[in-house]
Amino acid sequence: MDDQEQDPGDLREFLRCRKGDETRAYKLRIVPGGAELWRSTEKAGGKPTLIKEDDFNRAEDAGRTLEELEIRLKAGGWRLFDR
């Protein structure tokens, strides 16, 4: 996977968090046959990045992954924004 990818459009944000000067947003894109998980990262004074993290064939898998991701981020000291 490339370090930086083109914005595919049609991304819907599901999770946003911050730790120090870094902000991350996790977004889903619905595609034929499933969904894609994307992560955008912004750092103070840095260039924003967008990376495709995963592909899902079932909505249940995407939902479970986002729930697990939220737990791991909280445990790692990330502050989640209200949705």
C-alpha positions in Angstrom: 0.0 0.0 0.0 1.3 3.5 -0.8 2.0 5.9 2.0 -0.4 8.4 0.3 -3.4 7.7 -1.9 -5.8 9.8 -3.9 -9.1 10.7 -2.2 -11.6 8.3 -3.8 -14.5 10.5 -2.8 -17.8 9.4 -1.2 -16.1 8.8 2.2 -18.2 8.9 5.3 -16.4 9.6 8.6 -17.2 7.3 11.5 -14.4 8.0 14.0 -12.2 11.0 14.7 -9.5 11.2 17.4 -6.6 13.2 18.6 -3.3 12.6 20.4 -0.8 15.4 20.8 -0.6 17.3 17.6 -2.0 14.4 15.4 -5.6 14.0 14.4 -7.0 10.9 12.7 -10.3 10.3 11.0 -11.5 6.8 10.1 -13.9 6.8 7.1 -15.8 4.2 5.2 -16.6 4.1 1.5 -19.3 1.8 0.1 -18.2 0.0 -3.0 -19.7 -2.8 -5.1 -19.5 -5.9 -3.0 -18.5 -4.3 0.3 -16.8 -1.3 1.9 -13.3 0.2 2.3 -11.8 1.6 5.5 -9.7 4.8 5.0 -7.6 6.7 7.5 -6.8 10.4 7.1 -4.1 11.9 9.3 -3.3 15.5 10.0 -0.3 16.8 12.0 0.4 20.4 13.0 2.6 21.9 10.3 2.4 18.7 8.2 0.8 17.6 5.0 -2.5 15.6 5.5 -2.3 12.0 4.4 -5.0 9.5 3.3 -4.4 5.8 3.4 -6.6 2.8 2.6 -6.5 0.6 5.6 -8.8 -2.4 4.8 -11.5 -3.9 2.5 -14.6 -5.6 3.8 -17.1 -7.9 2.1 -19.7 -7.6 4.8 -21.0 -4.6 6.7 -20.9 -6.6 10.0 -17.1 -7.0 9.6 -16.6 -3.2 9.0 -18.7 -2.4 12.1 -16.8 -4.9 14.3 -13.5 -3.5 13.1 -14.6 0.1 13.9 -15.7 -0.9 17.4 -12.4 -2.7 18.0 -10.4 0.2 16.6 -12.2 2.6 19.0 -11.3 0.4 22.0 -7.6 0.2 20.9 -7.4 4.0 20.3 -8.9 4.8 23.7 -6.4 2.3 25.4 -3.6 4.0 23.5 -4.4 7.4 24.9 -6.2 8.8 21.9 -9.1 11.3 22.7 -12.2 10.5 20.6 -14.4 13.3 19.3 -18.1 13.2 19.7 -19.9 11.8 16.7 
